[in-house]
């Protein structure tokens, strides 16, 4: 089966700037700023998992609709 979205395209990441940690979206926008790396990593992981779950659910729903 073909992978639809690569990990780098759908992964939120953490960027440190001036002793603060930004959670950055795949398109480069800063979503939120945390005071420590652990919190920022936690939020980045949760956002990445939520994105992937939503993407897969939407893809499956569209595929089922086109098969009927």
C-alpha positions as CSV (number, residue, x, y, z in Angstrom):
1,X,0.0,0.0,0.0
2,X,1.2,3.5,-0.9
3,X,2.0,6.0,1.9
4,X,-0.2,9.0,1.3
5,X,1.6,11.6,3.5
6,X,5.2,11.5,4.3
7,X,6.3,12.0,7.9
8,X,8.0,15.3,7.2
9,X,4.9,16.7,5.5
10,X,2.6,16.0,8.4
11,X,4.9,16.4,11.4
12,X,4.8,19.3,13.8
13,X,8.3,20.1,15.2
14,X,9.9,22.1,18.0
15,X,12.1,25.1,17.2
16,X,14.0,26.9,20.0
17,X,14.3,30.7,19.8
18,X,15.5,33.0,22.6
19,X,15.1,30.3,25.4
20,X,11.5,29.6,24.3
21,X,10.3,26.6,22.4
22,X,7.8,27.1,19.4
23,X,5.6,24.3,18.2
24,X,5.8,24.7,14.4
25,X,3.2,23.4,11.9
26,X,4.2,21.6,8.7
27,X,3.6,24.8,6.8
28,X,6.0,26.7,9.0
29,X,3.5,28.6,11.1
30,X,4.2,28.8,14.9
31,X,1.2,27.2,16.6
32,X,2.2,27.9,20.2
33,X,5.2,28.8,22.4
34,X,6.2,26.8,25.5
35,X,8.7,27.6,28.3
36,X,10.4,24.2,28.1
37,X,11.4,21.7,25.5
38,X,9.5,18.8,27.1
39,X,6.2,20.6,27.0
40,X,6.7,21.7,23.4
41,X,7.7,18.1,22.3
42,X,4.6,16.8,24.0
43,X,2.3,19.2,22.2
44,X,4.1,18.6,18.9
45,X,3.6,14.8,19.3
46,X,-0.1,15.2,20.1
47,X,-0.7,17.5,17.1
48,X,1.1,15.2,14.8
49,X,-1.0,12.2,16.0
50,X,-4.2,14.2,15.7
51,X,-3.4,15.3,12.2
52,X,-2.6,11.8,11.1
53,X,-5.7,10.3,12.7
54,X,-7.9,13.0,11.1
55,X,-6.2,12.6,7.7
56,X,-6.6,8.8,7.7
57,X,-10.3,9.1,8.8
58,X,-11.1,11.6,6.1
59,X,-9.4,9.6,3.5
60,X,-11.2,6.4,4.4
61,X,-14.6,8.2,4.5
62,X,-14.0,9.7,1.1
63,X,-12.9,6.3,-0.3
64,X,-16.0,4.5,1.0
65,X,-18.2,7.3,-0.4
66,X,-16.7,6.9,-3.9
67,X,-17.0,3.1,-3.9
68,X,-20.8,3.2,-3.2
